[in-house]
Amino acid sequence: MRMTFLRGATAVAGLALAIGWAMAATPTAHAKYTGSLLWHEREHHQGGFSGLEVSDDGTAFTTITDRGMILRGTFRRADDGRLVAATVTSADPLRDLEGQPVVDAMADSEGLALGPDGTAYVSFEAHHRVWAFPPEGPTQPLSDRRTFPKMQANSSLETLAIDDSGRLYTLPERSGKLTRPFPVFRYDPRTGDWSQPFTILRRGNFLPVGADFGPDGALYLLEREFSGIAFRSRVRRLTLQGDHVTHDETLLATHSLVHGNLEGLSVWRDTTGTIRLTMVSDNNFNGFQRTEFVEYRVTH
């Protein structure tokens, strides 16, 4: 979701960055902070990053912006696995059904999932839809105007995740009421049909902005809360059995100012067998917000 802020808060932003990174060193109940990488505009020339996928070995990444760009790149890591640098290897516009770059309201790409064949699946806000972008060949629509009815403007399909069977899962950023669970929509590529198999409980003022299936088969959900001046972030781990959520636990919940506007989440396992959570922030194209990669390792 694109957010509007007052400008001219450079000093406040610098203080928030210093305070936030200091606070982030405090371990949480189920996840431990391992580091952040500030990604300067001169290194990516984009901003507005909303979706993220990291390779199984943690050395490569794919990310999208909410202006319809898809970037691929590599990570450089220290010997202990901490992020040291991120380098863009390609930056391309997402293309519409006619092969032209998506523009204006059609370009608000938010959720990203990668198939085993390299297909990039993307969910969009504004014009609520999910499209597939194969490595070769034209863009494929996976939904139409009837698929996601009654969604709020600028608060719809922020998340997208793919399971081991190739099924896609997405949910809106807002459910409509604080007491109303978030509906989860699932796409089955074998039939080409969408269903709404289950819901996820809404807990407090946090809203879902990113999702990924981990190597353990669990569904990880990144949520954020915006106080009007700062963000809080939360990650939940959900165990699914069939069409039911059987376990829902919070892995981490940060204080305000700890991180930026985290919107993209990728879950992978490092060489020690530890599950890592890698997240990227959306700076909303504001000079006083930061683009950063943030990592935690799951302790249990």
C-alpha positions as CSV (number, residue, x, y, z in Angstrom):
1,M,0.0,0.0,0.0
2,R,1.3,3.4,-0.9
3,M,1.5,5.8,2.1
4,T,1.7,9.6,2.2
5,F,3.9,11.4,4.7
6,L,4.9,14.9,5.6
7,R,8.3,15.8,4.3
8,G,11.2,17.6,5.9
9,A,11.9,15.1,8.7
10,T,15.5,14.3,7.8
11,A,16.8,14.7,11.4
12,V,14.0,12.7,12.8
13,A,14.7,9.9,10.3
14,G,18.3,9.8,11.2
15,L,17.5,9.5,14.9
16,A,15.0,6.8,14.2
17,L,17.5,4.9,12.2
18,A,20.1,5.0,15.1
19,I,17.5,4.1,17.8
20,G,15.9,1.4,15.6
21,W,19.0,-0.5,14.9
22,A,20.1,-0.4,18.5
23,M,16.7,-1.7,19.6
24,A,16.7,-4.4,16.9
25,A,19.7,-6.1,18.6
26,T,17.4,-7.3,21.4
27,P,16.4,-10.9,20.7
28,T,12.7,-11.9,20.6
29,A,11.0,-15.0,21.9
30,H,11.3,-17.1,18.7
31,A,13.6,-15.1,16.4
32,K,16.9,-13.3,16.8
33,Y,18.0,-10.3,14.9
34,T,21.1,-10.9,12.8
35,G,21.5,-7.6,10.9
36,S,20.3,-5.0,8.5
37,L,21.7,-3.7,5.2
38,L,20.8,-0.1,4.2
39,W,20.3,-0.1,0.4
40,H,21.1,3.4,-0.9
41,E,19.1,4.8,-3.9
42,R,22.2,5.1,-6.0
43,E,22.6,1.3,-5.8
44,H,19.1,0.4,-7.0
45,H,17.6,3.6,-8.6
46,Q,14.1,2.5,-7.7
47,G,12.5,2.4,-4.2
48,G,9.1,1.3,-3.2
49,F,10.0,-2.4,-2.8
50,S,7.1,-4.5,-1.8
51,G,7.8,-8.2,-2.6
52,L,10.8,-10.3,-2.1
53,E,12.1,-13.8,-2.9
54,V,15.6,-15.1,-1.8
55,S,17.3,-18.1,-3.3
56,D,17.6,-21.3,-1.3
57,D,21.3,-20.6,-0.6
58,G,20.7,-17.0,0.4
59,T,22.9,-15.5,-2.3
60,A,20.4,-14.2,-4.8
61,F,17.2,-12.2,-4.6
62,T,14.2,-11.0,-6.7
63,T,12.1,-8.0,-5.7
64,I,9.3,-5.9,-7.1
65,T,8.4,-2.3,-6.7
66,D,4.9,-0.8,-6.5
67,R,5.6,1.0,-9.7
68,G,5.7,-2.2,-11.7
69,M,9.4,-3.0,-11.8
70,I,11.1,-6.4,-11.2
71,L,14.7,-6.4,-10.0
72,R,17.1,-9.4,-9.7
73,G,20.4,-9.3,-7.9
74,T,22.9,-10.9,-5.6
75,F,23.9,-10.7,-2.0
76,R,27.4,-10.6,-0.6
77,R,27.6,-12.0,2.9
78,A,30.3,-12.0,5.6
79,D,31.7,-15.3,6.9
80,D,29.0,-15.4,9.6
81,G,26.2,-15.0,7.0
82,R,25.5,-11.3,7.7
83,L,24.5,-9.2,4.7
84,V,27.3,-7.0,3.5
85,A,26.1,-5.7,0.1
86,A,23.3,-6.1,-2.5
87,T,24.0,-5.8,-6.3
88,V,21.3,-5.4,-9.0
89,T,21.9,-7.6,-12.0
90,S,18.8,-6.8,-13.9
91,A,15.9,-4.3,-13.7
92,D,12.9,-4.7,-16.0
93,P,9.3,-3.4,-16.2
94,L,6.5,-5.9,-15.7
95,R,4.5,-6.1,-18.9
96,D,0.8,-6.2,-19.5
97,L,-1.1,-8.6,-21.7
98,E,-0.1,-6.7,-24.8
99,G,3.5,-6.8,-23.9
100,Q,3.7,-3.1,-22.9
101,P,5.1,-2.0,-19.5
102,V,2.4,-1.6,-16.9
103,V,1.7,2.0,-15.9
104,D,-0.2,4.2,-13.5
105,A,-2.8,2.3,-11.4
106,M,-2.1,-1.0,-13.3
107,A,1.5,-0.9,-12.0
108,D,0.9,-1.2,-8.2
109,S,2.6,-4.6,-7.9
110,E,2.8,-5.8,-4.2
111,G,3.1,-9.5,-3.7
112,L,5.7,-11.8,-5.3
113,A,6.1,-15.6,-5.5
114,L,8.5,-17.6,-7.7
115,G,7.6,-20.9,-9.3
116,P,10.2,-23.7,-9.7
117,D,10.4,-23.0,-13.5
118,G,11.3,-19.3,-12.8
119,T,7.8,-17.9,-13.4
120,A,7.2,-14.8,-11.4
121,Y,3.7,-14.6,-9.9
122,V,2.6,-11.1,-8.9
123,S,-0.4,-9.7,-7.0
124,F,-1.5,-6.1,-7.6
125,E,-3.5,-3.5,-5.7
126,A,-5.7,-0.8,-7.3
127,H,-6.8,-3.1,-10.1
128,H,-7.0,-6.3,-7.9
129,R,-5.5,-9.2,-9.8
130,V,-2.8,-11.9,-10.0
131,W,-0.7,-12.3,-13.1
132,A,2.0,-14.8,-14.1
133,F,5.2,-13.7,-15.8
134,P,6.9,-16.7,-17.4
135,P,10.7,-16.5,-18.2
136,E,9.7,-16.9,-21.8
137,G,6.3,-16.0,-23.4
138,P,3.5,-13.6,-22.7
139,T,2.0,-12.4,-19.4
140,Q,-0.8,-14.7,-18.2
141,P,-3.8,-13.4,-16.2
142,L,-4.8,-15.8,-13.4
143,S,-7.8,-13.8,-12.2
144,D,-10.5,-11.5,-13.5
145,R,-12.7,-8.7,-12.1
146,R,-15.0,-11.2,-10.4
147,T,-12.3,-13.1,-8.5
148,F,-11.7,-10.6,-5.7
149,P,-15.0,-8.7,-5.0
150,K,-15.5,-5.9,-2.6
151,M,-11.9,-5.1,-1.8
152,Q,-10.9,-1.7,-0.4
153,A,-8.9,0.7,-2.7
154,N,-5.2,0.7,-1.9
155,S,-5.7,-2.1,0.7
156,S,-6.0,-5.3,-1.3
157,L,-3.6,-8.0,-2.4
158,E,-0.3,-7.1,-0.7
159,T,0.7,-10.7,-0.2
160,L,1.4,-13.7,-2.4
161,A,2.9,-17.1,-1.5
162,I,3.4,-20.4,-3.3
163,D,3.3,-23.9,-1.7
164,D,5.1,-27.1,-2.7
165,S,2.2,-28.1,-4.9
166,G,2.4,-24.8,-6.9
167,R,-0.8,-23.4,-5.4
168,L,-0.9,-19.6,-4.9
169,Y,-2.2,-18.0,-1.7
170,T,-3.1,-14.3,-1.3
171,L,-5.1,-12.2,1.1
172,P,-6.1,-8.5,1.3
173,E,-4.4,-6.0,3.5
174,R,-7.7,-5.1,5.2
175,S,-10.6,-7.3,6.1
176,G,-13.1,-4.5,6.6
177,K,-13.5,-4.7,10.4
178,L,-11.1,-5.2,13.3
179,T,-13.2,-8.2,14.4
180,R,-13.3,-9.8,10.9
181,P,-10.7,-12.4,9.9
182,F,-8.7,-12.0,6.7
183,P,-10.0,-14.2,3.9
184,V,-7.3,-16.3,2.2
185,F,-7.7,-17.0,-1.5
186,R,-6.0,-20.0,-3.2
187,Y,-5.3,-20.6,-6.8
188,D,-4.9,-24.2,-8.0
189,P,-2.9,-24.4,-11.3
190,R,-4.3,-27.8,-12.1
191,T,-7.8,-26.6,-12.4
192,G,-7.3,-22.8,-13.0
193,D,-9.8,-22.1,-10.2
194,W,-9.7,-19.8,-7.2
195,S,-11.2,-20.8,-3.8
196,Q,-11.4,-19.3,-0.4
197,P,-10.4,-22.2,1.9
198,F,-9.8,-20.5,5.2
199,T,-9.3,-17.3,7.1
200,I,-6.6,-15.9,9.3
201,L,-7.5,-14.2,12.6
202,R,-7.0,-10.5,12.8
203,R,-4.9,-9.7,15.9
204,G,-4.8,-6.0,16.9
205,N,-4.0,-3.3,14.4
206,F,-1.4,-5.2,12.4
207,L,-2.2,-5.7,8.7
208,P,-0.7,-8.3,6.4
209,V,1.9,-7.1,3.8
210,G,4.0,-10.1,2.9
211,A,3.9,-13.9,3.0
212,D,6.0,-16.9,2.2
213,F,6.0,-20.7,2.7
214,G,9.1,-21.8,4.6
215,P,11.1,-24.9,4.0
216,D,9.3,-26.4,7.0
217,G,6.0,-26.1,5.1
218,A,4.6,-23.4,7.4
219,L,3.0,-20.2,6.1
220,Y,4.9,-17.1,7.4
221,L,3.0,-13.9,7.5
222,L,4.6,-10.4,7.7
223,E,2.4,-7.7,9.2
224,R,2.8,-4.0,9.9
225,E,1.2,-1.4,12.1
226,F,1.5,2.3,11.3
227,S,1.1,4.7,14.2
228,G,1.0,7.8,12.0
229,I,4.7,8.5,12.4
230,A,6.4,5.1,12.6
231,F,6.1,1.4,11.8
232,R,6.0,-1.7,13.9
233,S,6.5,-5.1,12.3
234,R,5.3,-8.6,13.2
235,V,5.9,-12.1,11.8
236,R,3.5,-14.9,12.5
237,R,4.0,-18.6,11.6
238,L,0.9,-20.6,10.7
239,T,0.7,-24.4,10.5
240,L,-1.8,-25.6,7.9
241,Q,-3.5,-29.0,7.7
242,G,-5.7,-29.2,4.6
243,D,-8.0,-26.2,4.7
244,H,-7.4,-25.3,8.3
245,V,-5.0,-23.3,10.4
246,T,-4.0,-25.6,13.3
247,H,-1.4,-23.4,14.9
248,D,-0.7,-19.7,14.9
249,E,2.3,-18.2,16.7
250,T,4.0,-14.9,16.7
251,L,7.7,-15.2,16.0
252,L,8.6,-11.5,16.4
253,A,7.0,-8.2,17.1
254,T,9.1,-5.1,17.0
255,H,8.7,-1.7,18.7
256,S,8.1,1.4,16.6
257,L,11.3,2.8,14.9
258,V,13.1,-0.5,14.9
259,H,12.9,-1.0,11.2
260,G,11.5,0.8,8.2
261,N,8.2,0.0,6.4
262,L,8.9,-3.8,6.0
263,E,6.7,-5.2,3.2
264,G,8.4,-8.1,1.5
265,L,9.3,-11.4,3.2
266,S,11.3,-14.5,2.1
267,V,11.9,-17.6,4.3
268,W,14.8,-19.9,3.6
269,R,17.2,-22.2,5.4
270,D,20.9,-21.4,5.7
271,T,23.9,-23.9,5.7
272,T,23.6,-24.5,9.4
273,G,20.0,-25.7,9.0
274,T,18.5,-22.5,10.6
275,I,15.5,-20.9,9.0
276,R,16.1,-17.2,8.2
277,L,13.6,-14.4,7.6
278,T,14.7,-11.9,5.1
279,M,12.6,-8.8,4.7
280,V,12.8,-5.6,2.5
281,S,11.3,-2.2,3.3
282,D,9.2,0.1,1.1
283,N,10.4,3.7,1.3
284,N,7.3,5.0,-0.4
285,F,9.6,7.0,-2.6
286,N,10.3,9.4,0.2
287,G,13.8,10.7,0.8
288,F,13.5,10.5,4.6
289,Q,12.4,6.8,4.6
290,R,14.9,4.1,4.1
291,T,15.2,1.0,1.9
292,E,16.8,-1.8,3.8
293,F,17.1,-5.6,4.0
294,V,16.5,-7.0,7.5
295,E,17.2,-10.5,8.6
296,Y,16.3,-12.6,11.6
297,R,17.0,-16.3,12.3
298,V,14.3,-18.4,13.8
299,T,15.5,-19.9,17.1
300,H,12.7,-22.4,17.6
